[in-house]
Amino acid sequence: MGPLFVTRPLLPPLDEFLPYLEEIWNNGWVTNAGTFHHQLEAALAKYLGVPQVSLFANGTLALMTALRAMGASGEVITTPYSFVATAHALKWSGIDPVFVDIDPDTLTLDPDLIEAAITPRTSAILPVHVYGYPCQTERIRALAERHGFKVVYDAAHAFGVRDSGGSLLRHGDLSILSFHATKPFHTFEGGAVISHDPDTKRRIDRMKNFGFVNETTVTEVGINAKMNELQAAFGLLHLRHIDAALERRSAIDAFYRMHLADLPGLQPLPPPRVETFNFGYCPVLVTEDAPIDRDTLFGILRAQGVMVRRYFYPLITEFPMYREHRGASAAALPVAQRTARNVLCLPIYPQLNENDCVRVVDSIRTALTART
């Protein structure tokens, strides 16, 4: 039996991609806002239910550009419980991240703790919809408006997630997406900035293309962050398969919840309070009453080819470039510390069949019940 990875990229049938490649080869347009680039922006805006989509080469460049477009500087309040790119985008932009602990139910930035982290240098808030679970958006909005801060959402995990009011991407001044190969929707690499109006989109589109307005006019310092036509073409193809892929992810999540529900010490995150979810991750917490700790279970499962991951361990604040930042001490982050010690993400991707899911469940059950 081969390894079961925590995720694998969905690759539609190759013969469905060939007509896109032939069109690229025939027209010779491989980058710089070609036909497929414009088609994918329009298709994504319609599918996601958002007004403006600006495609990027990857999600990190999208986040860096969004922060710059919002004039973020000085300090930005964010979470320690995320992929390190969240903080790197700040640091790379000359901004100091200030870390605040997370809510124990959603694992997203705790609004109750934001106020105490504000200083005269604070310019923005960078929350993360962790695993696609929504942040407390209304509370964050009210706090940001009261203090005059911008809010940029790292929504890398939130493709297609909808709350009762519509797309989760509508919140904040800007939201960013990642289309990395590990995500439910991907373009090999890729990302996007979601904005609310055409003027903001035009500025972001200039910024990702060196600041060019036209062939001879540059209005600001920009960067080369454009998505190429191969990525965009694949995105159009992937979008044709995304609903079936999300449905399969949902079924796998339900299977795990049903068959692991009675295990002591294993606690799936509660289902998110949303209208539509993408099931991009399947996190469980190995709690203190489990017969073995998380790292022991991790080692057992890995040895059996069930390649679980400890997303997100270690915390961002454990990396050397962030240990001295405000809010980074372990004492200030008890919930994030506990979650990082206990979390495991189980394999979840559309290509998993029923036998694969049974194998995951049986491996976990055997590891835990053999030691009770």
PAROLO-466551 format. One record per residue (C-alpha): residue in three letters; x, y, z. Coordinates in nm, 4 decimals. Example, Ala and Ser with C-alpha at 12.3 -4.5 7.8 and 13.67 -1.06 7.14 Angstrom:
BEGIN
SITE	ALA	1.2300	-0.4500	0.7800
SITE	SER	1.3670	-0.1060	0.7140
END
This chain:
BEGIN
SITE	MET	0.0000	0.0000	0.0000
SITE	GLY	0.1298	0.3418	-0.0921
SITE	PRO	0.1356	0.6430	0.1363
SITE	LEU	-0.1791	0.8456	0.1953
SITE	PHE	-0.0707	1.2081	0.1972
SITE	VAL	-0.2616	1.4783	0.3807
SITE	THR	-0.3543	1.6253	0.0427
SITE	ARG	-0.2845	1.5757	-0.3252
SITE	PRO	-0.3504	1.8162	-0.6114
SITE	LEU	-0.6550	1.7431	-0.8206
SITE	LEU	-0.5455	1.6990	-1.1831
SITE	PRO	-0.8350	1.6661	-1.4293
SITE	PRO	-0.7896	1.4366	-1.7310
SITE	LEU	-0.4928	1.5520	-1.9386
SITE	ASP	-0.6882	1.5350	-2.2628
SITE	GLU	-0.9192	1.8060	-2.1253
SITE	PHE	-0.6223	2.0360	-2.0794
SITE	LEU	-0.4763	1.9865	-2.4266
SITE	PRO	-0.7183	2.2225	-2.6100
SITE	TYR	-0.6150	2.5031	-2.3733
SITE	LEU	-0.2481	2.4330	-2.4444
SITE	GLU	-0.3102	2.4262	-2.8163
SITE	GLU	-0.4764	2.7676	-2.7977
SITE	ILE	-0.1815	2.9088	-2.6044
SITE	TRP	0.0615	2.7623	-2.8585
SITE	ASN	-0.1436	2.8940	-3.1497
SITE	ASN	-0.1776	3.2515	-3.0247
SITE	GLY	0.1670	3.2725	-2.8643
SITE	TRP	0.0363	3.4694	-2.5657
SITE	VAL	0.1803	3.3108	-2.2512
SITE	THR	0.1671	3.5898	-1.9901
SITE	ASN	0.0808	3.9601	-1.9361
SITE	ALA	-0.2983	3.9366	-1.8952
SITE	GLY	-0.3831	3.7096	-2.1850
SITE	THR	-0.7189	3.5668	-2.2869
SITE	PHE	-0.7294	3.2922	-2.0268
SITE	HIS	-0.6217	3.5335	-1.7531
SITE	HIS	-0.9217	3.7574	-1.8209
SITE	GLN	-1.1559	3.4603	-1.8549
SITE	LEU	-1.0463	3.3140	-1.5209
SITE	GLU	-1.0864	3.6452	-1.3367
SITE	ALA	-1.4420	3.6737	-1.4670
SITE	ALA	-1.5244	3.3080	-1.4001
SITE	LEU	-1.3929	3.3230	-1.0452
SITE	ALA	-1.5781	3.6460	-0.9666
SITE	LYS	-1.9014	3.4783	-1.0779
SITE	TYR	-1.8346	3.1486	-0.8992
SITE	LEU	-1.7238	3.3083	-0.5731
SITE	GLY	-1.9854	3.5827	-0.5764
SITE	VAL	-1.7378	3.8706	-0.5445
SITE	PRO	-1.7124	4.1927	-0.7441
SITE	GLN	-1.3426	4.2065	-0.8365
SITE	VAL	-1.0706	3.9416	-0.8720
SITE	SER	-0.7053	4.0170	-0.9474
SITE	LEU	-0.5009	3.7077	-1.0272
SITE	PHE	-0.1477	3.6626	-0.8912
SITE	ALA	0.1429	3.4248	-0.9393
SITE	ASN	0.0999	3.3046	-0.5800
SITE	GLY	-0.0818	3.3883	-0.2597
SITE	THR	0.2186	3.5393	-0.0821
SITE	LEU	0.2705	3.8003	-0.3526
SITE	ALA	-0.1032	3.8679	-0.3412
SITE	LEU	-0.0835	3.9310	0.0337
SITE	MET	0.2231	4.1538	0.0078
SITE	THR	0.0541	4.3598	-0.2637
SITE	ALA	-0.2709	4.3865	-0.0674
SITE	LEU	-0.0855	4.5145	0.2395
SITE	ARG	0.0998	4.7717	0.0318
SITE	ALA	-0.2205	4.8810	-0.1441
SITE	MET	-0.3801	4.9454	0.1957
SITE	GLY	-0.0827	5.1498	0.3147
SITE	ALA	0.0020	4.9103	0.5975
SITE	SER	0.3128	5.0126	0.7890
SITE	GLY	0.4595	5.0117	1.1383
SITE	GLU	0.2792	4.7309	1.3189
SITE	VAL	0.0029	4.4958	1.2050
SITE	ILE	-0.1868	4.2744	1.4476
SITE	THR	-0.2099	3.9120	1.3375
SITE	THR	-0.2268	3.5509	1.4521
SITE	PRO	0.0549	3.3116	1.5440
SITE	TYR	-0.1548	3.0164	1.4244
SITE	SER	-0.1122	3.0135	1.0476
SITE	PHE	0.1316	2.9171	0.7768
SITE	VAL	0.4484	3.1212	0.8150
SITE	ALA	0.3827	3.3108	0.4894
SITE	THR	0.1251	3.5222	0.6759
SITE	ALA	0.3949	3.6770	0.8939
SITE	HIS	0.6614	3.6653	0.6219
SITE	ALA	0.4477	3.8893	0.3998
SITE	LEU	0.4513	4.1481	0.6782
SITE	LYS	0.8190	4.1136	0.7596
SITE	TRP	0.9240	4.1218	0.3942
SITE	SER	0.7260	4.4448	0.3603
SITE	GLY	0.9092	4.6091	0.6503
SITE	ILE	0.6137	4.5704	0.8875
SITE	ASP	0.6363	4.4334	1.2413
SITE	PRO	0.3800	4.1627	1.3138
SITE	VAL	0.2217	4.1828	1.6596
SITE	PHE	0.0799	3.8504	1.7709
SITE	VAL	-0.2495	3.7925	1.9506
SITE	ASP	-0.3870	3.4619	2.0773
SITE	ILE	-0.6651	3.2691	1.9074
SITE	ASP	-1.0238	3.1813	1.9924
SITE	PRO	-1.0455	2.8213	2.1229
SITE	ASP	-1.3547	2.7367	1.9159
SITE	THR	-1.2608	2.8693	1.5707
SITE	LEU	-0.8799	2.8890	1.6122
SITE	THR	-0.8937	3.2339	1.4504
SITE	LEU	-0.7762	3.5681	1.5899
SITE	ASP	-0.9481	3.6446	1.9226
SITE	PRO	-1.1165	3.9887	1.8993
SITE	ASP	-1.1187	4.0204	2.2786
SITE	LEU	-0.7400	4.0478	2.2755
SITE	ILE	-0.6869	4.2857	1.9840
SITE	GLU	-0.7525	4.6093	2.1735
SITE	ALA	-0.4722	4.5485	2.4228
SITE	ALA	-0.2244	4.4938	2.1377
SITE	ILE	-0.2854	4.8342	1.9753
SITE	THR	-0.0087	5.0962	1.9868
SITE	PRO	0.0452	5.4273	1.8052
SITE	ARG	0.2339	5.2265	1.5391
SITE	THR	-0.0614	4.9980	1.4590
SITE	SER	-0.1946	5.0471	1.1061
SITE	ALA	-0.3960	4.7340	1.0222
SITE	ILE	-0.5269	4.3947	1.1294
SITE	LEU	-0.4400	4.0774	0.9392
SITE	PRO	-0.6746	3.7967	1.0510
SITE	VAL	-0.6694	3.4469	0.8976
SITE	HIS	-0.9719	3.2297	0.8219
SITE	VAL	-0.7909	2.9213	0.9544
SITE	TYR	-0.8943	2.5970	0.7772
SITE	GLY	-1.1690	2.8088	0.6172
SITE	TYR	-1.3384	2.8722	0.9543
SITE	PRO	-1.4631	3.2313	0.9574
SITE	CYS	-1.3062	3.4903	1.1812
SITE	GLN	-1.5411	3.6983	1.3954
SITE	THR	-1.5706	3.9434	1.1099
SITE	GLU	-1.8289	4.1828	1.2517
SITE	ARG	-1.6396	4.2336	1.5754
SITE	ILE	-1.3142	4.2873	1.3874
SITE	ARG	-1.4861	4.5316	1.1513
SITE	ALA	-1.6304	4.7360	1.4376
SITE	LEU	-1.2970	4.7510	1.6179
SITE	ALA	-1.1094	4.8500	1.3002
SITE	GLU	-1.3594	5.1247	1.2203
SITE	ARG	-1.3359	5.2603	1.5732
SITE	HIS	-0.9594	5.2950	1.5447
SITE	GLY	-0.9332	5.3779	1.1745
SITE	PHE	-0.7441	5.0582	1.0829
SITE	LYS	-0.7480	4.8676	0.7574
SITE	VAL	-0.8397	4.4976	0.7623
SITE	VAL	-0.6787	4.2592	0.5157
SITE	TYR	-0.7986	3.8996	0.5416
SITE	ASP	-0.5648	3.6132	0.4714
SITE	ALA	-0.8351	3.3935	0.3208
SITE	ALA	-0.5935	3.1423	0.1668
SITE	HIS	-0.8053	2.8584	0.3100
SITE	ALA	-1.1448	3.0096	0.2355
SITE	PHE	-1.2075	2.9429	-0.1342
SITE	GLY	-1.5813	2.9040	-0.1881
SITE	VAL	-1.6736	2.9455	0.1801
SITE	ARG	-1.9986	3.1324	0.2327
SITE	ASP	-2.1599	3.2587	0.5495
SITE	SER	-2.5208	3.3696	0.5835
SITE	GLY	-2.4473	3.6970	0.4033
SITE	GLY	-2.2576	3.5554	0.1054
SITE	SER	-1.8935	3.4984	0.0248
SITE	LEU	-1.6553	3.5119	0.3198
SITE	LEU	-1.4273	3.7088	0.0870
SITE	ARG	-1.6504	4.0152	0.1054
SITE	HIS	-1.5239	4.1013	0.4539
SITE	GLY	-1.2460	4.3484	0.5229
SITE	ASP	-1.0907	4.6060	0.2943
SITE	LEU	-0.9263	4.3285	0.0911
SITE	SER	-0.9051	3.9494	0.1033
SITE	ILE	-0.6440	3.7251	-0.0515
SITE	LEU	-0.6671	3.3689	-0.1791
SITE	SER	-0.4045	3.1045	-0.2430
SITE	PHE	-0.4297	2.8708	-0.5406
SITE	HIS	-0.1345	2.6567	-0.4377
SITE	ALA	-0.1464	2.2913	-0.5426
SITE	THR	-0.2446	2.1848	-0.1888
SITE	LYS	-0.5636	2.3922	-0.1921
SITE	PRO	-0.9117	2.2675	-0.2917
SITE	PHE	-0.8957	2.4943	-0.5982
SITE	HIS	-0.5514	2.5417	-0.7469
SITE	THR	-0.3648	2.6677	-1.0514
SITE	PHE	-0.0437	2.4753	-0.9682
SITE	GLU	0.0777	2.7953	-0.7984
SITE	GLY	-0.1318	3.1068	-0.7859
SITE	GLY	-0.3387	3.3451	-0.5826
SITE	ALA	-0.5755	3.6385	-0.5980
SITE	VAL	-0.6708	3.9648	-0.4319
SITE	ILE	-1.0437	4.0214	-0.3849
SITE	SER	-1.1398	4.3889	-0.3861
SITE	HIS	-1.4701	4.5717	-0.3686
SITE	ASP	-1.4539	4.8281	-0.6486
SITE	PRO	-1.3015	4.8763	-0.9969
SITE	ASP	-1.0666	5.1564	-0.8904
SITE	THR	-0.9014	4.9400	-0.6257
SITE	LYS	-0.8709	4.6526	-0.8725
SITE	ARG	-0.7070	4.8804	-1.1303
SITE	ARG	-0.4506	4.9941	-0.8757
SITE	ILE	-0.3751	4.6390	-0.7627
SITE	ASP	-0.3406	4.5289	-1.1251
SITE	ARG	-0.0882	4.8087	-1.1809
SITE	MET	0.1041	4.7157	-0.8682
SITE	LYS	0.1444	4.3523	-0.9754
SITE	ASN	0.2827	4.4654	-1.3130
SITE	PHE	0.5717	4.6946	-1.2079
SITE	GLY	0.3375	4.9936	-1.1629
SITE	PHE	0.2740	5.0338	-1.5374
SITE	VAL	-0.0336	5.2259	-1.6490
SITE	ASN	0.0573	5.1999	-2.0156
SITE	GLU	0.3657	5.1326	-2.2250
SITE	THR	0.5454	5.4494	-2.1178
SITE	THR	0.3925	5.5416	-1.7808
SITE	VAL	0.4832	5.4021	-1.4389
SITE	THR	0.2926	5.5581	-1.1491
SITE	GLU	0.4283	5.3687	-0.8460
SITE	VAL	0.6782	5.1106	-0.7339
SITE	GLY	0.5321	4.7785	-0.8406
SITE	ILE	0.6406	4.4173	-0.8564
SITE	ASN	0.6179	4.1338	-1.1062
SITE	ALA	0.3433	3.9153	-0.9558
SITE	LYS	0.1355	3.8259	-1.2628
SITE	MET	-0.0272	3.4884	-1.3211
SITE	ASN	0.0733	3.3329	-1.6533
SITE	GLU	-0.1573	3.1828	-1.9134
SITE	LEU	-0.0749	2.8196	-1.8328
SITE	GLN	-0.1854	2.8720	-1.4737
SITE	ALA	-0.4969	3.0608	-1.5788
SITE	ALA	-0.5929	2.7983	-1.8360
SITE	PHE	-0.5574	2.5227	-1.5794
SITE	GLY	-0.7695	2.7247	-1.3394
SITE	LEU	-1.0496	2.7427	-1.5952
SITE	LEU	-1.0332	2.3667	-1.6403
SITE	HIS	-1.0196	2.3039	-1.2649
SITE	LEU	-1.3246	2.5235	-1.2113
SITE	ARG	-1.5245	2.2775	-1.4248
SITE	HIS	-1.4462	2.0031	-1.1703
SITE	ILE	-1.4532	2.1984	-0.8448
SITE	ASP	-1.8101	2.1244	-0.7322
SITE	ALA	-1.7626	1.7483	-0.7604
SITE	ALA	-1.4286	1.7780	-0.5783
SITE	LEU	-1.5818	1.9743	-0.2907
SITE	GLU	-1.8676	1.7263	-0.2634
SITE	ARG	-1.6175	1.4415	-0.2314
SITE	ARG	-1.4219	1.6310	0.0339
SITE	SER	-1.7424	1.6805	0.2304
SITE	ALA	-1.8163	1.3074	0.2163
SITE	ILE	-1.4681	1.2201	0.3441
SITE	ASP	-1.5017	1.4657	0.6322
SITE	ALA	-1.8390	1.3123	0.7246
SITE	PHE	-1.6901	0.9612	0.7110
SITE	TYR	-1.4118	1.0542	0.9526
SITE	ARG	-1.6524	1.2268	1.1906
SITE	MET	-1.8825	0.9247	1.1977
SITE	HIS	-1.6155	0.6587	1.2427
SITE	LEU	-1.3894	0.8420	1.4864
SITE	ALA	-1.6604	0.9932	1.7049
SITE	ASP	-1.6346	0.7404	1.9882
SITE	LEU	-1.2569	0.7512	2.0301
SITE	PRO	-1.1405	0.8971	2.3637
SITE	GLY	-0.8985	1.1826	2.3342
SITE	LEU	-0.9655	1.2565	1.9663
SITE	GLN	-1.1650	1.5733	1.9066
SITE	PRO	-1.2546	1.6907	1.5552
SITE	LEU	-1.3140	2.0619	1.5208
SITE	PRO	-1.6881	2.1312	1.5345
SITE	PRO	-1.8516	2.1803	1.1951
SITE	PRO	-1.8162	2.5451	1.0893
SITE	ARG	-2.1166	2.7749	1.1154
SITE	VAL	-2.1343	2.8574	0.7477
SITE	GLU	-2.3701	2.8051	0.4561
SITE	THR	-2.1036	2.6522	0.2296
SITE	PHE	-1.7685	2.5027	0.3275
SITE	ASN	-1.4754	2.3714	0.1222
SITE	PHE	-1.3345	2.0969	0.3521
SITE	GLY	-0.9827	2.1903	0.2519
SITE	TYR	-0.8441	2.0433	0.5748
SITE	CYS	-0.9556	1.7836	0.8282
SITE	PRO	-0.8042	1.8883	1.1628
SITE	VAL	-0.8482	1.6880	1.4821
SITE	LEU	-0.7129	1.7603	1.8298
SITE	VAL	-0.5419	1.4889	2.0333
SITE	THR	-0.6521	1.5972	2.3794
SITE	GLU	-0.5020	1.5384	2.7210
SITE	ASP	-0.7245	1.2375	2.7938
SITE	ALA	-0.5904	1.0436	2.4936
SITE	PRO	-0.3842	0.7363	2.5851
SITE	ILE	-0.0903	0.8707	2.3827
SITE	ASP	0.0170	1.2217	2.2947
SITE	ARG	-0.0103	1.3835	1.9536
SITE	ASP	0.3519	1.3314	1.8529
SITE	THR	0.3417	0.9621	1.9405
SITE	LEU	0.0257	0.9186	1.7327
SITE	PHE	0.1890	1.1193	1.4539
SITE	GLY	0.4880	0.8829	1.4504
SITE	ILE	0.2729	0.5676	1.4516
SITE	LEU	0.0555	0.6870	1.1647
SITE	ARG	0.3527	0.8051	0.9602
SITE	ALA	0.5205	0.4652	1.0027
SITE	GLN	0.2058	0.3079	0.8547
SITE	GLY	0.2042	0.5411	0.5554
SITE	VAL	-0.0782	0.7637	0.6796
SITE	MET	0.1023	1.0922	0.6258
SITE	VAL	-0.0802	1.3178	0.8682
SITE	ARG	0.0545	1.6701	0.9170
SITE	ARG	0.0822	1.8951	1.2219
SITE	TYR	-0.0778	2.2068	1.0743
SITE	PHE	0.0207	2.4464	1.2352
SITE	TYR	0.3192	2.3341	1.4357
SITE	PRO	0.5368	2.4972	1.5398
SITE	LEU	0.3665	2.8312	1.5864
SITE	ILE	0.4990	3.1189	1.3772
SITE	THR	0.6248	3.2732	1.7000
SITE	GLU	0.8576	2.9762	1.7548
SITE	PHE	1.0651	3.0627	1.4477
SITE	PRO	1.3775	3.2654	1.5299
SITE	MET	1.2864	3.5747	1.3300
SITE	TYR	0.9634	3.6197	1.5292
SITE	ARG	1.0505	3.5132	1.8861
SITE	GLU	1.1222	3.8677	2.0025
SITE	HIS	0.8168	4.0322	1.8497
SITE	ARG	0.5421	4.1724	2.0674
SITE	GLY	0.2966	3.9063	2.1762
SITE	ALA	0.5263	3.6198	2.0805
SITE	SER	0.5903	3.4783	2.4275
SITE	ALA	0.4409	3.1402	2.5081
SITE	ALA	0.2695	3.2886	2.8136
SITE	ALA	0.0768	3.5313	2.5915
SITE	LEU	-0.0487	3.2555	2.3604
SITE	PRO	-0.1900	2.9728	2.5736
SITE	VAL	-0.4651	2.8682	2.3299
SITE	ALA	-0.2398	2.8759	2.0244
SITE	GLN	0.0326	2.6878	2.2110
SITE	ARG	-0.2083	2.4162	2.3233
SITE	THR	-0.3613	2.3832	1.9770
SITE	ALA	-0.0221	2.3588	1.8060
SITE	ARG	0.0772	2.0803	2.0483
SITE	ASN	-0.2417	1.8826	1.9865
SITE	VAL	-0.3448	1.9280	1.6230
SITE	LEU	-0.3260	1.6687	1.3458
SITE	CYS	-0.4622	1.7120	0.9947
SITE	LEU	-0.5909	1.3905	0.8361
SITE	PRO	-0.5708	1.3010	0.4661
SITE	ILE	-0.8526	1.4648	0.2719
SITE	TYR	-0.8624	1.4996	-0.1057
SITE	PRO	-1.1032	1.3840	-0.3775
SITE	GLN	-0.8877	1.0959	-0.4992
SITE	LEU	-0.9209	0.9089	-0.1671
SITE	ASN	-1.1484	0.6079	-0.2068
SITE	GLU	-1.3491	0.4304	0.0622
SITE	ASN	-1.0737	0.1785	0.1302
SITE	ASP	-0.8267	0.4652	0.1820
SITE	CYS	-1.0582	0.6296	0.4335
SITE	VAL	-1.1092	0.3005	0.6164
SITE	ARG	-0.7331	0.2597	0.6322
SITE	VAL	-0.6957	0.6035	0.7943
SITE	VAL	-0.9685	0.5306	1.0481
SITE	ASP	-0.8400	0.1822	1.1308
SITE	SER	-0.4854	0.3093	1.1777
SITE	ILE	-0.6024	0.5775	1.4222
SITE	ARG	-0.8347	0.3425	1.6113
SITE	THR	-0.5650	0.0784	1.6475
SITE	ALA	-0.3084	0.3311	1.7690
SITE	LEU	-0.5426	0.4751	2.0313
SITE	THR	-0.7347	0.1679	2.1515
SITE	ALA	-0.4247	-0.0521	2.1804
SITE	ARG	-0.3045	0.1778	2.4559
SITE	THR	-0.6223	0.2201	2.6573
END
